[in-house]
Amino acid sequence: MYEDREKLEMPDLLDISEIKSDVQKLISELHEVPKIDTNLYIEYDVKRGLRESNGKGVLTGLTEVSDVVAFDVVDGEKVPCEGRLYYQGIDVMDIVGGLGERIHGFEEVSFLLLFGHLPNQDELDSYLHVSSNLQELGARFVRDVVMKASNGNIMNALQRCILTLYTYDPRPDDISPDNVLRQCLELINKLPLIAVYSFHSFMHFRKDEALIIRNPKKNLSLSENILQMLRPDGHYTELEAKVLDIALIVHADHGGGNNSTFTTHVVTSSGTDTYSSMAASIGSLKGPKHGGANLKVQEMFRNLRENIANIEDDAEVEVYLKKIMDKKAFDGAGLIYGMGHAVYTLSDPREVLLKEYARNLAVEKGLVKEFEFYDRVERISKKLITENKGIRKPVCANVDFYSGFVYSMLGIPEELFTPLFAIARMSGWSAHRIEELVNGGKIVRPAFKYVGEHNTYQPIENR
């Protein structure tokens, strides 16, 4: 089915020795570019990063897809509350609690986000029938697109493959809601295959491991198919599939203001095609300040284990966490990663749900002490951050704190942590793209204040 390994390897990087000195001159020029005086942001009342001075996001649009709640209003005053996340007006806590033993929770949530209501059994059966038939890529696409130019950053592979799907679409530029829905359904169901196959390709062509490409099974849920396609033996437990299903649900959407979803609205508003829009959103999610944050949490915990002799000793853990906050340990940034959120105060409901399932999975995996270590770091960090940073609002752990731990227990490689976020969020992006198109808004075009100088043009001989 696939070509020889040697034929698929990337060529060596181009030799730039002949232009190296000129490249260095250009780099030197770049270093001379002045930085903008930060006081000008205050002078011109610029909402840097589309944020108010208190860090709250500036309202730039309206949505009915999802809502993030961190405060209640009591007697006219905003009071911090336990975080709530609503998909199309329904609390995610209630959705997860109401699933029972059903295995297609993420599919139900995808239906909810796209169509505005939870499906009845007949609607769910139709949706699952469509989804299962869209979970295919074709041997030629896998060989010619997924397998070639493989690299360890699977997010890059997702972008490349999504953009290439444009050429396989008979109506790629048709942005009517009906056609965009068809395109979005395809991307929701093809992205897991692209991610897993891209990882296998990387491990084979770059790490010389055996190449295993397993097709999805029509009777399985999306989370079950991810696990059976990823693992060499294709085996998984019911709890493992359930935990991954919950992880996909809590990452499916998070309001219209997060960086990648805002990107969806911005790019969609220009009238461009679905593939360009989704590739742009993936590019946003790829950033370590957004979807890549759980990798930083995992890196931090490896550092904690290396430097704390007894991870069960609260006092010893607290001493090292203080060093991190004082910029004397780990990466010197002074941050305890996975702690704090731009919106949530008392709790992040996604973290609450994921922590509950992480605890159950830790029991099954014999990793209870490791779970207790995460819980200990969370508890101590809350106290330290509140005491040392002088933060007025409560500080809680966010979804990234436990997601990497959960993925690790599931045997999911770190190369797929952020792609799993993209797989889940594709449903939310799709709902927001359709919402933007249906409402026919103007192109999103915020203003920038020019603060440079106006200079007179000089002929080259006078410069």
Secondary structure, DSSP 8 states (H G I E B T S, - for coil): ----HHHHS-------GGGHHHHHHHHHHHHTS----THHHHHTT--GGGB-TTS-B------SSEEEEEEEEETTEEEEEEEEEEETTEEHHHHHHH-TT-S-HHHHHHHHHHHSS---HHHHHHHHHHHHHH----HHHIIIIISTT--S-HHHHHHHHHHHHHHH-SSTT--SHHHHHHHHHHHHHHHHHHHHHHHHHHHHHTT----------TTS-HHHHHHHHHSTT----HHHHHHHHHHHHHTS---S-SHHHHHHHHHHHTT--HHHHHHHHHHHHTSTTTTTHHHHHHHHHHHHHHH-S-TT-HHHHHHHHHHHHTTSSTTSS---TTB--SS-SSB-HHHHHHHHHHHHHHHHHT-HHHHHHHHHHHHHHHHHHHHHH--SS---B-THHHHHHHHHHTT--GGGHHHHHHHHHHHHHHHHHHHHHHHT-----------S-------GGG-
